[in-house]
Amino acid sequence: MSYLSLRRTLNLFDAVAIGFGAMIGAGIFVVTGIAAGFAGPAVIVSIIIAGAVSSFTALSFAELSSAIPLDAMSRNKEFPATLSRVHGKLGTPYVSILIMGAAMASLAMFADLGQVIVLSNFGILLYYALSNLAAALLRRRLKDNRGGFRTPLYPLIPIAGIATCLLLLLTLDVKSWIMGTFVVGLGIIYLMAKRMRR
């Protein structure tokens, strides 16, 4: 009696993909089934409510994280010092949080969100490209500094980060480049004017 055996053709990527697919797919369908059992025909409404709650959570984290650069720049005297005021009880930079919250709310209510997203894509990609460049330059300048975090596979990781960000920047349309360059230019003019006053 001869036995048939299957050929082993799965590689590591296939096994990981099957595992991820099982976890994500099963999780999605199980959660939907449980929600349908509790909500009944109103399951769509419950999913919409859950999406709204998660959106508010994401916006809260975005508002808090966007206030940190404003606070740091005011501590470095690039912006007025009042922006870095810290709340007595909470220990948070409440002035910069309130300003960024008002700015985000006004953008959400009155601005074209498509243009805001395009502009933020340009800004984030440029920021990450410059952060990778700064990491590479700082490591060269601070050769004697043995403490702290050391980037693995230096200089390959910063170079790959810069190249990836630049490639993604090239995929943006001309309008986003014009708007992004205009905003970055305004920032450079502001910083140069501040330094010339000193």
C-alpha positions as a Markdown table, in Angstrom:
| # | Residue | x | y | z |
|---|---|---|---|---|
| 1 | Met | 0.0 | 0.0 | 0.0 |
| 2 | Ser | 1.6 | 3.3 | -1.1 |
| 3 | Tyr | 1.0 | 6.6 | 0.7 |
| 4 | Leu | 0.7 | 9.9 | -1.1 |
| 5 | Ser | 2.7 | 12.7 | 0.5 |
| 6 | Leu | 2.3 | 16.4 | -0.1 |
| 7 | Arg | 5.2 | 18.4 | -1.4 |
| 8 | Arg | 6.5 | 21.1 | 1.0 |
| 9 | Thr | 6.2 | 24.3 | -1.0 |
| 10 | Leu | 5.3 | 26.8 | 1.6 |
| 11 | Asn | 8.1 | 29.2 | 2.5 |
| 12 | Leu | 8.3 | 31.5 | 5.6 |
| 13 | Phe | 6.4 | 34.4 | 3.9 |
| 14 | Asp | 3.5 | 32.0 | 3.0 |
| 15 | Ala | 3.3 | 30.7 | 6.5 |
| 16 | Val | 3.3 | 34.2 | 8.0 |
| 17 | Ala | 0.7 | 35.4 | 5.5 |
| 18 | Ile | -1.6 | 32.5 | 6.3 |
| 19 | Gly | -1.2 | 33.2 | 10.1 |
| 20 | Phe | -2.0 | 36.9 | 9.6 |
| 21 | Gly | -4.9 | 36.1 | 7.4 |
| 22 | Ala | -6.3 | 33.7 | 9.9 |
| 23 | Met | -6.0 | 36.1 | 12.8 |
| 24 | Ile | -7.3 | 39.2 | 11.0 |
| 25 | Gly | -10.0 | 37.5 | 9.0 |
| 26 | Ala | -11.3 | 35.4 | 11.9 |
| 27 | Gly | -11.1 | 38.4 | 14.2 |
| 28 | Ile | -13.2 | 40.5 | 11.9 |
| 29 | Phe | -15.9 | 37.9 | 11.3 |
| 30 | Val | -16.1 | 36.8 | 14.9 |
| 31 | Val | -16.5 | 40.4 | 16.1 |
| 32 | Thr | -19.1 | 41.1 | 13.5 |
| 33 | Gly | -21.0 | 38.0 | 14.5 |
| 34 | Ile | -20.9 | 38.9 | 18.2 |
| 35 | Ala | -22.0 | 42.5 | 17.4 |
| 36 | Ala | -24.9 | 41.1 | 15.3 |
| 37 | Gly | -26.0 | 38.9 | 18.1 |
| 38 | Phe | -26.2 | 41.8 | 20.6 |
| 39 | Ala | -27.4 | 44.6 | 18.2 |
| 40 | Gly | -29.6 | 42.5 | 15.9 |
| 41 | Pro | -30.7 | 44.5 | 12.8 |
| 42 | Ala | -29.0 | 47.6 | 14.2 |
| 43 | Val | -25.5 | 46.2 | 13.7 |
| 44 | Ile | -24.7 | 48.7 | 11.0 |
| 45 | Val | -25.6 | 51.6 | 13.4 |
| 46 | Ser | -23.4 | 50.1 | 16.1 |
| 47 | Ile | -20.5 | 49.8 | 13.7 |
| 48 | Ile | -21.0 | 53.5 | 12.7 |
| 49 | Ile | -21.0 | 54.5 | 16.4 |
| 50 | Ala | -17.8 | 52.4 | 17.1 |
| 51 | Gly | -16.1 | 54.1 | 14.0 |
| 52 | Ala | -17.1 | 57.6 | 15.3 |
| 53 | Val | -15.7 | 56.8 | 18.8 |
| 54 | Ser | -12.4 | 55.5 | 17.4 |
| 55 | Ser | -12.2 | 58.5 | 15.1 |
| 56 | Phe | -12.6 | 60.8 | 18.2 |
| 57 | Thr | -9.9 | 58.9 | 20.0 |
| 58 | Ala | -7.5 | 59.2 | 17.0 |
| 59 | Leu | -8.2 | 62.9 | 16.8 |
| 60 | Ser | -7.5 | 63.4 | 20.5 |
| 61 | Phe | -4.2 | 61.7 | 20.2 |
| 62 | Ala | -3.4 | 63.7 | 17.0 |
| 63 | Glu | -4.2 | 67.0 | 18.8 |
| 64 | Leu | -2.0 | 66.1 | 21.8 |
| 65 | Ser | 0.9 | 65.0 | 19.7 |
| 66 | Ser | 0.7 | 68.0 | 17.4 |
| 67 | Ala | 1.0 | 70.4 | 20.4 |
| 68 | Ile | 4.4 | 68.9 | 21.3 |
| 69 | Pro | 6.5 | 70.5 | 18.5 |
| 70 | Leu | 4.8 | 73.9 | 19.2 |
| 71 | Asp | 5.7 | 73.6 | 22.8 |
| 72 | Ala | 9.3 | 72.6 | 22.0 |
| 73 | Met | 9.8 | 75.4 | 19.5 |
| 74 | Ser | 8.5 | 78.0 | 22.1 |
| 75 | Arg | 11.0 | 76.6 | 24.6 |
| 76 | Asn | 13.8 | 77.1 | 22.0 |
| 77 | Lys | 12.5 | 80.7 | 21.6 |
| 78 | Glu | 11.4 | 80.2 | 18.0 |
| 79 | Phe | 7.8 | 81.0 | 19.1 |
| 80 | Pro | 6.6 | 83.2 | 22.0 |
| 81 | Ala | 7.3 | 81.7 | 25.5 |
| 82 | Thr | 3.6 | 81.8 | 26.4 |
| 83 | Leu | 3.0 | 78.8 | 24.2 |
| 84 | Ser | 5.1 | 76.6 | 26.5 |
| 85 | Arg | 3.2 | 77.4 | 29.6 |
| 86 | Val | 2.6 | 74.2 | 31.6 |
| 87 | His | -0.7 | 73.6 | 33.5 |
| 88 | Gly | -0.2 | 73.6 | 37.3 |
| 89 | Lys | -2.2 | 70.4 | 38.0 |
| 90 | Leu | -2.0 | 68.4 | 34.8 |
| 91 | Gly | 1.6 | 69.2 | 33.8 |
| 92 | Thr | 0.7 | 69.6 | 30.1 |
| 93 | Pro | 1.4 | 72.5 | 27.8 |
| 94 | Tyr | -2.2 | 73.6 | 27.8 |
| 95 | Val | -1.8 | 76.8 | 25.7 |
| 96 | Ser | -0.2 | 75.0 | 22.7 |
| 97 | Ile | -2.8 | 72.2 | 23.1 |
| 98 | Leu | -5.7 | 74.7 | 23.0 |
| 99 | Ile | -4.2 | 76.5 | 20.0 |
| 100 | Met | -3.7 | 73.3 | 18.1 |
| 101 | Gly | -7.1 | 72.1 | 19.0 |
| 102 | Ala | -8.7 | 75.3 | 17.7 |
| 103 | Ala | -6.7 | 75.1 | 14.5 |
| 104 | Met | -7.7 | 71.4 | 13.9 |
| 105 | Ala | -11.3 | 72.2 | 14.6 |
| 106 | Ser | -11.4 | 75.1 | 12.3 |
| 107 | Leu | -9.7 | 73.1 | 9.5 |
| 108 | Ala | -12.2 | 70.3 | 10.0 |
| 109 | Met | -15.2 | 72.6 | 9.8 |
| 110 | Phe | -14.1 | 75.1 | 7.1 |
| 111 | Ala | -11.3 | 73.8 | 5.0 |
| 112 | Asp | -11.3 | 71.4 | 2.1 |
| 113 | Leu | -10.1 | 68.2 | 3.8 |
| 114 | Gly | -8.7 | 66.8 | 0.6 |
| 115 | Gln | -6.2 | 69.7 | 0.4 |
| 116 | Val | -5.4 | 69.5 | 4.1 |
| 117 | Ile | -4.6 | 65.8 | 3.7 |
| 118 | Val | -2.4 | 66.5 | 0.7 |
| 119 | Leu | -0.6 | 69.3 | 2.6 |
| 120 | Ser | -0.1 | 67.1 | 5.6 |
| 121 | Asn | 1.3 | 64.2 | 3.4 |
| 122 | Phe | 3.9 | 66.6 | 2.0 |
| 123 | Gly | 4.8 | 67.9 | 5.5 |
| 124 | Ile | 5.1 | 64.5 | 7.1 |
| 125 | Leu | 7.2 | 63.0 | 4.3 |
| 126 | Leu | 9.5 | 66.1 | 4.3 |
| 127 | Tyr | 9.7 | 65.9 | 8.1 |
| 128 | Tyr | 10.7 | 62.2 | 8.1 |
| 129 | Ala | 13.3 | 62.8 | 5.4 |
| 130 | Leu | 14.9 | 65.6 | 7.4 |
| 131 | Ser | 14.8 | 63.5 | 10.6 |
| 132 | Asn | 16.7 | 60.7 | 8.8 |
| 133 | Leu | 19.2 | 63.2 | 7.5 |
| 134 | Ala | 19.6 | 64.7 | 11.0 |
| 135 | Ala | 20.1 | 61.2 | 12.5 |
| 136 | Ala | 22.9 | 60.5 | 10.1 |
| 137 | Leu | 24.6 | 63.9 | 10.6 |
| 138 | Leu | 24.3 | 63.8 | 14.4 |
| 139 | Arg | 25.9 | 60.4 | 14.5 |
| 140 | Arg | 28.9 | 61.7 | 12.6 |
| 141 | Arg | 29.2 | 64.9 | 14.7 |
| 142 | Leu | 28.8 | 63.0 | 18.0 |
| 143 | Lys | 31.4 | 60.2 | 17.5 |
| 144 | Asp | 32.7 | 60.5 | 21.0 |
| 145 | Asn | 29.2 | 60.1 | 22.6 |
| 146 | Arg | 29.0 | 56.5 | 23.5 |
| 147 | Gly | 25.7 | 56.6 | 25.4 |
| 148 | Gly | 22.1 | 56.6 | 24.1 |
| 149 | Phe | 20.5 | 54.8 | 21.2 |
| 150 | Arg | 22.7 | 53.7 | 18.2 |
| 151 | Thr | 21.0 | 53.3 | 14.8 |
| 152 | Pro | 21.5 | 49.7 | 13.6 |
| 153 | Leu | 23.0 | 49.2 | 10.1 |
| 154 | Tyr | 24.2 | 52.8 | 10.0 |
| 155 | Pro | 24.3 | 54.5 | 7.5 |
| 156 | Leu | 22.0 | 52.2 | 5.5 |
| 157 | Ile | 18.8 | 52.8 | 7.6 |
| 158 | Pro | 18.9 | 56.7 | 7.4 |
| 159 | Ile | 19.8 | 56.5 | 3.6 |
| 160 | Ala | 16.9 | 54.1 | 3.0 |
| 161 | Gly | 14.6 | 56.3 | 5.0 |
| 162 | Ile | 15.6 | 59.4 | 3.0 |
| 163 | Ala | 15.2 | 57.6 | -0.3 |
| 164 | Thr | 11.8 | 56.2 | 0.6 |
| 165 | Cys | 10.5 | 59.6 | 1.7 |
| 166 | Leu | 11.8 | 61.3 | -1.4 |
| 167 | Leu | 10.3 | 58.6 | -3.6 |
| 168 | Leu | 6.9 | 59.0 | -1.9 |
| 169 | Leu | 7.2 | 62.8 | -2.3 |
| 170 | Leu | 7.6 | 62.3 | -6.0 |
| 171 | Thr | 4.3 | 60.6 | -6.2 |
| 172 | Leu | 2.4 | 63.7 | -4.9 |
| 173 | Asp | 0.8 | 65.9 | -7.5 |
| 174 | Val | 2.0 | 69.4 | -8.5 |
| 175 | Lys | -0.6 | 71.2 | -6.4 |
| 176 | Ser | 0.6 | 69.6 | -3.2 |
| 177 | Trp | 4.2 | 70.5 | -4.1 |
| 178 | Ile | 3.2 | 74.1 | -4.7 |
| 179 | Met | 1.2 | 74.3 | -1.4 |
| 180 | Gly | 3.8 | 72.5 | 0.6 |
| 181 | Thr | 6.7 | 74.6 | -0.8 |
| 182 | Phe | 4.8 | 77.7 | 0.0 |
| 183 | Val | 4.2 | 76.7 | 3.6 |
| 184 | Val | 7.8 | 75.6 | 4.1 |
| 185 | Gly | 9.0 | 78.8 | 2.5 |
| 186 | Leu | 6.9 | 80.8 | 5.0 |
| 187 | Gly | 8.4 | 78.9 | 7.9 |
| 188 | Ile | 11.9 | 79.5 | 6.6 |
| 189 | Ile | 11.3 | 83.2 | 6.2 |
| 190 | Tyr | 9.9 | 83.4 | 9.7 |
| 191 | Leu | 12.9 | 81.6 | 11.2 |
| 192 | Met | 15.3 | 83.7 | 9.3 |
| 193 | Ala | 13.6 | 86.9 | 10.4 |
| 194 | Lys | 13.7 | 85.7 | 14.0 |
| 195 | Arg | 17.5 | 85.0 | 13.8 |
| 196 | Met | 18.2 | 88.3 | 12.1 |
| 197 | Arg | 16.4 | 90.1 | 15.0 |
| 198 | Arg | 18.8 | 88.5 | 17.5 |
